[in-house]
Amino acid sequence: MKRPLLAALTASLTLVSPVFADDGLYQDVSDPNSSFVRVVAPGQTVASIDGESVQDILSGVSGYVNVMPGEIDVVLPIGTGVIDVAPSSYYTVVFTEDGQSEVIADDITNSPSKADISVYNLTDSDNVALFVPQANTVAIDAVDIMDGKSIAIRAPLTLDFELRIGDEIVAIVEQVDLQRNAGVSIVLMENADGYSAFATDNSYLK
């Protein structure tokens, strides 16, 4: 990789100013205080978010559903989660295979010049890191069990990502297409055969 590109990418990964979503995201939303909720539950294909049915969940990651502030239910065949939704916020409800849930507040920007990257740790190991080989830098670090973190970087870019625990590379996600005013979610899982990870584009249900 040429040095100017490396420097630019590294700067993008380290100099990020979180902000709320830009007005374009809210153009079809009647109330500017409304928020967005989704589920991450690999192996599941349907959910109900605040009473709205969500079908055909891709890889267990639903689209964000627009909701109003207040207490709402998120229901899957394996269990139910409850969220106290704040105004103008993003949430992901992570479910384990046995129906336990955890609510994560997502730092989503939907910036016109950046792409959002979110990482969710569905393993039994703490301190998961997202590493970018092309820039030789850590994009997101210290993602604990049943937790998630997000970052916004300048786009468009196509990058490979390594999921690391300590110095060990446990999974690789290749050729992730990052677009402006959009986002990608990366989910790290663990089973008897070891670790695996996948990436999916963020989406919004209307």
N, C-alpha and C positions, 0 to 999 in steps of 0.2 A: 504493500500500500504506500502511496506517495505521502511524504511528510505533511503537506498542507491538508490533505484529507484527514489524516490521523489527528492533526491538531484541531481541526474543525469539529470532528466527531467527538473528541474528548471534551471540548468546550461545551458541546451540546448536551453531553451527559452529566456535566457537573454544574452548569450555570442555568438552572431551571427555576422559573418563578411560578409556583402554583397559583392559578386563578380559577374562578368559576367558569362554566361553559359560556361560550360566546353567544350572542343573540341569535345566531343562525340556528342553533339547536332548539331554541324555544319558539321558533316562528309559528309552529302549529299548536302550541300549548297555551291554553286560555289563562292560566294563572302563573305568573313568574315565580311564585314561591313553591311551585310543585317540584318534586324530586323524582329520582329514578332508582328502581330496585330490580335486581336480577338474582338468579341462583347459579351456583356452581356445584353440580352433583353428577360426576361422571357415572354413566350407567343408567341414568334416569332420562326419560324422554318427555315427560309432561309435568306441569306444575300449575299451581294457582297462586297468583300474586295479587293481594288485595282484592280477591274475588274474580280477577281476570284470568281466564284459562290460557296457558301458554303451551302450545303443542310442538312436537317435533324438535325438541331441544337438541341442537347440534353438539355432539360430543359431551353432553351434560352441562353445557354453558348456555343459559337462556339469554335472550335479548333483554335490555333494560325496559321495564314497564314504568310508565309515567304515573305517579301517585301523588296524593296530597299529603301534607304533613299530618302527623298523628300516629297512633298505634295501628299497625296493620299485621295481617297474618300471611305467612308464606307456607303453602302446603304442598308437600310431595307425597307420593305413595309410601315413602319410607319414614316420614315424620313431618313435624310442623315447627316453624320458627316464627318468632314475634319480633317486630322491629318498631321502635319508637322513632319515627321518621322526622328529621329536622327539615326546615325549608331549604330549597336550593342545594340539595345534597345528592350524593350517589352512594348506593350500598350494594354489596354483594353478600348473599347468605350462602355460606359454604356448608354442605351436608356430607357427613360420613356415610359409609355403607350401612351402619346400624341406626341411622336416623338422628344422630346428634348434629346440632347446628351451631354455627358461629357467625355473628354479624360483623362484617368488615366495612368500614367507611372508606370508600375509594376516593383517591385524589385525581379526579378526571378533569382535564382542562378543555378538551375539544378546541384547541388553539388553531387558528387559521394557518399557522406556520409550523406546527409541531404535530407529532404523533404521540399518543399515550400508549405506554407499555405497562401492563399490570402482571404481577406474578403471584400465584397462589400456591401455598405449600400444603399439600394433602398427604404428607408423609409423617413418619414418627421421628423425624430429625429436625432439630433447630438449626438456625443460622444458615439457611439456604441463600445462595448468592446467584445473581444473574450476571454472567461474564460475557463481554463482547470481544471475541478473538481479533477481529479486524482492527480494533482500537486498543487492544491489550489493556482493557480497563473494566472495572466492575460497574455495571449500570445500577443495580439494586443489590443491597446486602442485608443480612440479618433478618431474613423472613422466617418467623417462628412457625411452629406447628399450628395448623388451622388458621393461618393468618395470610395476609396479602399486603403488597406494597405496589405503588405506582410511580412512574416518572414520565415526564414529557421530554422528547428530544426533537431536534430539528429534522424535518422530513422534506421531500421523500428520500427514503433509503431502503435498501434490501440488505439485511444483516443475518448472520448466524448467531445463535446464542448457546452458551453452555450453562447448564444448571450445576452448581458446585456446592458441595458440603465440605467445608475446610478446603484442603488442597485437592480433593477428589472430584473429578468430573463424573457426575452420576447420570446425566442425560444431555442430549444435544437436540436443538431445534434449528433446522436449516432453512435458509432462504425465506425469512420472514419479511413480507412486504409491508413497509411502514408508509402511510399516507398522511398528508396534512388533514387536520380537522377530523381525524379518525383515531381508532385505537385497536390494540391487539392485546389479548389476554393469553398468558402462558401458564399452564397448570402442570405442576409436578406431582406425580403419584408414585405409590409404592405397593408392591404385592410380593407374593412368595418368590417370584422370578427376579425381583430387583426393582429398579426405578425406571420410570418412563415419563415423557413429557410431550405435550402438544400445544400448538398455538391456534387460536381462532380469532377472527375479527369481531370486535365489539359491534353490536347492533341494537337498534331501538324499535320497540313495538309500538304501533299507534292504534 
